[in-house]
Amino acid sequence: MSRIYIEDLANHVGEEITLHGWLYNKRSSGKIKFLVMRDGTGLVQGVLAKGQVSDDVFGKFDELTQESSFSMTGKTRAEKRAPGGYELDIRDIRVISISEEYPITPKEHGVEFLMDRRHLWLRSSRQHAVLRIRHEIIRSIREFFDNRGFVLLDAPIFTPASCEGTSTLFETEYFDLGKAFLTQSGQLYGEAGAMALGKVYVFGPTFRAEKSKTRRHLTEFWMVEPEVAFNDLNDNMELAEEFLEHIVQSVLKNRQKELETLERNTSFLEKVKRPLPRISYDDAVAILKKRGHNFEWGNDFGGADETVISEDFDRPVMVHRYPAKVKAFYMKRDPENNDLALALDVLAPEGYGEIIGGSQREDNLDLLLSRLREHELPEEAFSWYLDLRRYGSVPHSGFGLGIERTVSWICGLDHVRETIPFPRMIYRLTP
């Protein structure tokens, strides 16, 4: 017999059904008692009426505590005033497990208290909404690439060398082969995939050991990284804006209820449609100086700088052609100005900062080899990467989108710690 979930109640009005879940809360009004159940898909109110059920069933109301597991059987009816819009006239209750005194109560709790109990905090309606939006974002990402002929390429988590910078690596001993590192990005392997399959995307966890405590940083996070052979920087920007539009519009279409739960103002999200504004690094520096910021050309943008730049726009803004010295070794230089890299960042509005970073990759073997030496990176560890330029090198581009920053922006959250079920930060490794 197939199980019925709360989200399915619209299809079962007038039927007697059984639901399984946990007690969200309860209240009493004399001879009428109300039990609100959650089952992970939604909330529903069960109504117990004195005299219409046995004394044993009626007494289960007093027995059940917050987060106790139980099942209830009864007839479904529509009720606009009830949580979820439906009620169950209870005929029978079966207690599965009585919960001990639940530590998270309706009163206000501090963030650290809740983070220490993250495994329980996930049961709240706000966290339900965030994680369902996260799921929708990931679903729409896979839909976007799968519908466009991209192939998913699973990159390794253990890598022999740095991709983004030697100071932000988690390292471990790897049997008799010396040190290995947790991946900072699957991009280099994505490039190999693009040379084999034309267009691929890498999707998986990445790790950064930088000791940052900002609201935008986690030490473990998820990234999706498309890579396309024969794409230049302009092609890359077109792909990025089409990609962002698809994600945001999918959330607006399919997760309106969750956005309402979060009380998210969706006016900025509704404007995320192509074309997105594009400005050069020089243009962005001009915005900072116009706003009175003492910013020196050649530096990379910090979080505060990104916020100021994005305030000039009502949707994500694409910033391109950065100083090469602040970008990674693998980025191709601008043929019109060797001091610039053909790099791309997408800054989200409302102060959420960079959500996409990418570039056209250096496809010339000699130039890439010289960049490795400039950055004092071990050539032996990158020998396979150099081979991609030895055997049929072509122009190619790609970018990475951080899932947690994107969830934070779309949900309107203050900190990325709520965007992933169990966040890892420099001061937190549990639960």
WOKAVEN-V746440 format. One record per residue. N is the residue number from 1. RES is the residue in one letter. SS is DSSP state (~ for helix, > for strand, _ for the rest). PHI is phi as a letter, one per 20 degrees, with the letter a starting at -180 (999 if undefined). OMEGA is omega in whole degrees, 0 to 359 (NA if undefined). Layout:
<<N | RES | SS | PHI | OMEGA> <N | RES | SS | PHI | OMEGA>>
This chain:
<<1 | M | _ | 999 | 182> <2 | S | _ | f | 182> <3 | R | _ | e | 177> <4 | I | _ | e | 179> <5 | Y | _ | d | 183> <6 | I | ~ | g | 181> <7 | E | ~ | f | 182> <8 | D | ~ | e | 191> <9 | L | ~ | f | 179> <10 | A | ~ | g | 181> <11 | N | ~ | e | 186> <12 | H | _ | c | 179> <13 | V | _ | f | 180> <14 | G | _ | n | 181> <15 | E | _ | e | 171> <16 | E | > | e | 185> <17 | I | > | c | 173> <18 | T | > | c | 177> <19 | L | > | d | 179> <20 | H | > | c | 180> <21 | G | > | a | 184> <22 | W | > | c | 180> <23 | L | > | f | 179> <24 | Y | > | e | 171> <25 | N | > | a | 179> <26 | K | > | b | 176> <27 | R | > | b | 184> <28 | S | > | c | 175> <29 | S | > | c | 181> <30 | G | _ | m | 183> <31 | K | _ | e | 177> <32 | I | > | d | 180> <33 | K | > | c | 185> <34 | F | > | c | 176> <35 | L | > | d | 177> <36 | V | > | e | 181> <37 | M | > | d | 168> <38 | R | > | d | 177> <39 | D | _ | c | 182> <40 | G | _ | n | 179> <41 | T | _ | d | 181> <42 | G | _ | r | 179> <43 | L | > | d | 173> <44 | V | > | b | 180> <45 | Q | > | e | 174> <46 | G | > | d | 183> <47 | V | > | d | 177> <48 | L | > | d | 180> <49 | A | > | d | 178> <50 | K | > | g | 179> <51 | G | _ | n | 180> <52 | Q | _ | e | 174> <53 | V | > | c | 179> <54 | S | _ | f | 178> <55 | D | ~ | f | 179> <56 | D | ~ | f | 179> <57 | V | ~ | f | 180> <58 | F | ~ | f | 180> <59 | G | ~ | f | 178> <60 | K | ~ | f | 179> <61 | F | ~ | g | 181> <62 | D | ~ | f | 183> <63 | E | ~ | f | 185> <64 | L | _ | f | 176> <65 | T | _ | d | 180> <66 | Q | _ | g | 180> <67 | E | _ | m | 169> <68 | S | _ | f | 178> <69 | S | > | e | 182> <70 | F | > | a | 172> <71 | S | > | c | 177> <72 | M | > | c | 182> <73 | T | > | d | 179> <74 | G | > | r | 181> <75 | K | > | e | 181> <76 | T | > | e | 172> <77 | R | > | b | 178> <78 | A | > | f | 178> <79 | E | _ | b | 186> <80 | K | _ | g | 184> <81 | R | _ | f | 184> <82 | A | _ | e | 175> <83 | P | ~ | g | 180> <84 | G | ~ | n | 176> <85 | G | ~ | n | 180> <86 | Y | > | c | 175> <87 | E | > | c | 176> <88 | L | > | d | 173> <89 | D | > | f | 192> <90 | I | > | f | 173> <91 | R | > | d | 183> <92 | D | > | b | 177> <93 | I | > | c | 173> <94 | R | > | c | 179> <95 | V | > | e | 179> <96 | I | > | e | 179> <97 | S | > | b | 178> <98 | I | _ | e | 181> <99 | S | _ | f | 169> <100 | E | _ | f | 182> <101 | E | _ | g | 187> <102 | Y | _ | f | 186> <103 | P | _ | f | 181> <104 | I | _ | e | 183> <105 | T | _ | d | 180> <106 | P | _ | f | 179> <107 | K | _ | f | 181> <108 | E | _ | f | 176> <109 | H | _ | c | 176> <110 | G | _ | f | 182> <111 | V | ~ | f | 182> <112 | E | ~ | f | 177> <113 | F | ~ | g | 182> <114 | L | ~ | f | 179> <115 | M | ~ | f | 176> <116 | D | ~ | f | 180> <117 | R | _ | d | 183> <118 | R | ~ | g | 181> <119 | H | ~ | f | 176> <120 | L | ~ | e | 180> <121 | W | ~ | g | 179> <122 | L | _ | g | 182> <123 | R | _ | e | 184> <124 | S | _ | f | 183> <125 | S | ~ | f | 179> <126 | R | ~ | f | 180> <127 | Q | ~ | f | 173> <128 | H | ~ | g | 184> <129 | A | ~ | f | 181> <130 | V | ~ | f | 185> <131 | L | ~ | f | 175> <132 | R | ~ | f | 175> <133 | I | ~ | f | 175> <134 | R | ~ | g | 179> <135 | H | ~ | g | 180> <136 | E | ~ | f | 178> <137 | I | ~ | f | 181> <138 | I | ~ | f | 177> <139 | R | ~ | g | 182> <140 | S | ~ | f | 177> <141 | I | ~ | f | 180> <142 | R | ~ | f | 178> <143 | E | ~ | f | 182> <144 | F | ~ | g | 184> <145 | F | ~ | f | 180> <146 | D | ~ | f | 181> <147 | N | _ | f | 181> <148 | R | _ | d | 173> <149 | G | _ | m | 176> <150 | F | _ | f | 177> <151 | V | > | d | 176> <152 | L | > | f | 179> <153 | L | _ | d | 181> <154 | D | _ | e | 181> <155 | A | _ | e | 180> <156 | P | _ | f | 175> <157 | I | _ | e | 172> <158 | F | > | e | 179> <159 | T | > | c | 182> <160 | P | _ | e | 186> <161 | A | _ | b | 179> <162 | S | _ | f | 173> <163 | C | _ | d | 187> <164 | E | _ | d | 182> <165 | G | _ | q | 189> <166 | T | ~ | f | 184> <167 | S | ~ | e | 185> <168 | T | ~ | c | 184> <169 | L | _ | d | 166> <170 | F | _ | e | 183> <171 | E | > | d | 179> <172 | T | > | b | 174> <173 | E | > | f | 183> <174 | Y | _ | c | 179> <175 | F | _ | l | 182> <176 | D | _ | e | 185> <177 | L | _ | e | 179> <178 | G | _ | n | 185> <179 | K | > | e | 170> <180 | A | > | c | 184> <181 | F | > | c | 172> <182 | L | > | f | 189> <183 | T | _ | f | 171> <184 | Q | _ | e | 184> <185 | S | _ | a | 174> <186 | G | _ | e | 190> <187 | Q | ~ | g | 184> <188 | L | ~ | f | 177> <189 | Y | ~ | f | 174> <190 | G | ~ | f | 178> <191 | E | ~ | f | 177> <192 | A | ~ | f | 178> <193 | G | ~ | f | 180> <194 | A | ~ | f | 178> <195 | M | ~ | f | 180> <196 | A | ~ | e | 191> <197 | L | ~ | d | 176> <198 | G | _ | n | 178> <199 | K | > | b | 185> <200 | V | > | c | 168> <201 | Y | > | b | 176> <202 | V | > | d | 182> <203 | F | > | b | 181> <204 | G | > | a | 181> <205 | P | > | f | 176> <206 | T | > | c | 190> <207 | F | > | c | 178> <208 | R | _ | c | 184> <209 | A | _ | e | 178> <210 | E | _ | f | 185> <211 | K | _ | e | 182> <212 | S | _ | d | 179> <213 | K | _ | d | 183> <214 | T | _ | f | 182> <215 | R | _ | f | 182> <216 | R | _ | d | 189> <217 | H | _ | d | 168> <218 | L | _ | c | 176> <219 | T | _ | e | 176> <220 | E | > | c | 182> <221 | F | > | b | 182> <222 | W | > | d | 180> <223 | M | > | c | 172> <224 | V | > | d | 189> <225 | E | > | c | 173> <226 | P | > | f | 177> <227 | E | > | b | 187> <228 | V | > | c | 175> <229 | A | > | f | 178> <230 | F | _ | m | 175> <231 | N | _ | e | 173> <232 | D | _ | d | 184> <233 | L | ~ | f | 180> <234 | N | ~ | f | 176> <235 | D | ~ | f | 181> <236 | N | ~ | f | 179> <237 | M | ~ | f | 178> <238 | E | ~ | f | 178> <239 | L | ~ | f | 182> <240 | A | ~ | f | 182> <241 | E | ~ | f | 176> <242 | E | ~ | f | 179> <243 | F | ~ | f | 180> <244 | L | ~ | f | 179> <245 | E | ~ | g | 182> <246 | H | ~ | f | 182> <247 | I | ~ | f | 186> <248 | V | ~ | f | 181> <249 | Q | ~ | f | 176> <250 | S | ~ | f | 178> <251 | V | ~ | f | 179> <252 | L | ~ | f | 181> <253 | K | ~ | f | 192> <254 | N | ~ | d | 184> <255 | R | _ | c | 180> <256 | Q | ~ | f | 180> <257 | K | ~ | f | 181> <258 | E | ~ | f | 177> <259 | L | ~ | f | 177> <260 | E | ~ | f | 177> <261 | T | ~ | g | 180> <262 | L | _ | e | 183> <263 | E | _ | l | 183> <264 | R | _ | f | 171> <265 | N | _ | f | 187> <266 | T | _ | e | 185> <267 | S | ~ | f | 177> <268 | F | ~ | f | 182> <269 | L | ~ | f | 182> <270 | E | ~ | f | 181> <271 | K | _ | e | 182> <272 | V | _ | f | 178> <273 | K | _ | b | 179> <274 | R | _ | f | 356> <275 | P | _ | e | 173> <276 | L | _ | e | 178> <277 | P | > | f | 178> <278 | R | > | c | 176> <279 | I | > | c | 177> <280 | S | > | e | 173> <281 | Y | ~ | g | 179> <282 | D | ~ | g | 178> <283 | D | ~ | f | 181> <284 | A | ~ | f | 177> <285 | V | ~ | f | 179> <286 | A | ~ | f | 177> <287 | I | ~ | f | 180> <288 | L | ~ | f | 181> <289 | K | ~ | f | 177> <290 | K | ~ | f | 180> <291 | R | _ | e | 176> <292 | G | _ | n | 180> <293 | H | _ | e | 180> <294 | N | _ | e | 184> <295 | F | _ | d | 182> <296 | E | _ | e | 179> <297 | W | _ | g | 180> <298 | G | _ | o | 176> <299 | N | _ | e | 173> <300 | D | _ | e | 180> <301 | F | _ | e | 171> <302 | G | _ | e | 181> <303 | G | ~ | g | 180> <304 | A | ~ | f | 178> <305 | D | ~ | f | 180> <306 | E | ~ | f | 179> <307 | T | ~ | f | 181> <308 | V | ~ | f | 180> <309 | I | ~ | f | 184> <310 | S | ~ | f | 180> <311 | E | _ | f | 178> <312 | D | _ | f | 187> <313 | F | _ | c | 181> <314 | D | _ | d | 179> <315 | R | _ | b | 178> <316 | P | _ | g | 180> <317 | V | > | d | 182> <318 | M | > | e | 180> <319 | V | > | d | 185> <320 | H | > | c | 178> <321 | R | > | m | 179> <322 | Y | > | e | 171> <323 | P | > | g | 185> <324 | A | ~ | f | 186> <325 | K | ~ | f | 179> <326 | V | ~ | d | 181> <327 | K | _ | d | 186> <328 | A | _ | f | 186> <329 | F | _ | f | 188> <330 | Y | _ | e | 183> <331 | M | > | e | 181> <332 | K | _ | f | 178> <333 | R | > | e | 177> <334 | D | > | f | 181> <335 | P | _ | f | 179> <336 | E | _ | e | 179> <337 | N | > | b | 186> <338 | N | > | f | 178> <339 | D | > | e | 183> <340 | L | > | d | 174> <341 | A | > | d | 178> <342 | L | > | f | 185> <343 | A | > | d | 181> <344 | L | > | b | 168> <345 | D | > | c | 173> <346 | V | > | d | 181> <347 | L | > | d | 178> <348 | A | > | f | 177> <349 | P | _ | f | 176> <350 | E | _ | m | 175> <351 | G | _ | n | 183> <352 | Y | _ | e | 170> <353 | G | > | m | 186> <354 | E | > | f | 174> <355 | I | > | d | 176> <356 | I | > | c | 172> <357 | G | > | c | 182> <358 | G | > | a | 181> <359 | S | > | a | 161> <360 | Q | > | e | 185> <361 | R | > | e | 176> <362 | E | _ | f | 183> <363 | D | _ | d | 179> <364 | N | _ | e | 185> <365 | L | ~ | g | 184> <366 | D | ~ | f | 180> <367 | L | ~ | f | 180> <368 | L | ~ | f | 179> <369 | L | ~ | f | 179> <370 | S | ~ | f | 178> <371 | R | ~ | f | 176> <372 | L | ~ | g | 181> <373 | R | ~ | f | 177> <374 | E | ~ | g | 182> <375 | H | _ | e | 178> <376 | E | _ | l | 178> <377 | L | _ | e | 184> <378 | P | _ | f | 183> <379 | E | _ | f | 183> <380 | E | ~ | f | 181> <381 | A | ~ | f | 182> <382 | F | ~ | d | 184> <383 | S | ~ | f | 180> <384 | W | ~ | f | 180> <385 | Y | ~ | f | 177> <386 | L | ~ | f | 178> <387 | D | ~ | g | 179> <388 | L | ~ | f | 177> <389 | R | ~ | e | 179> <390 | R | ~ | e | 189> <391 | Y | _ | d | 174> <392 | G | _ | n | 180> <393 | S | _ | f | 177> <394 | V | _ | b | 171> <395 | P | _ | g | 178> <396 | H | > | b | 185> <397 | S | > | b | 176> <398 | G | > | a | 179> <399 | F | > | b | 175> <400 | G | > | c | 174> <401 | L | > | d | 178> <402 | G | > | e | 183> <403 | I | ~ | f | 186> <404 | E | ~ | f | 177> <405 | R | ~ | f | 179> <406 | T | ~ | f | 176> <407 | V | ~ | f | 180> <408 | S | ~ | g | 180> <409 | W | ~ | f | 184> <410 | I | ~ | f | 180> <411 | C | ~ | e | 182> <412 | G | _ | m | 183> <413 | L | _ | e | 179> <414 | D | _ | e | 187> <415 | H | _ | b | 181> <416 | V | ~ | f | 183> <417 | R | ~ | f | 179> <418 | E | ~ | e | 187> <419 | T | _ | e | 184> <420 | I | _ | c | 186> <421 | P | _ | g | 182> <422 | F | _ | c | 186> <423 | P | _ | f | 173> <424 | R | _ | d | 180> <425 | M | > | c | 186> <426 | I | _ | f | 180> <427 | Y | _ | d | 182> <428 | R | > | b | 176> <429 | L | _ | c | 179> <430 | T | _ | c | 357> <431 | P | _ | f | NA>>
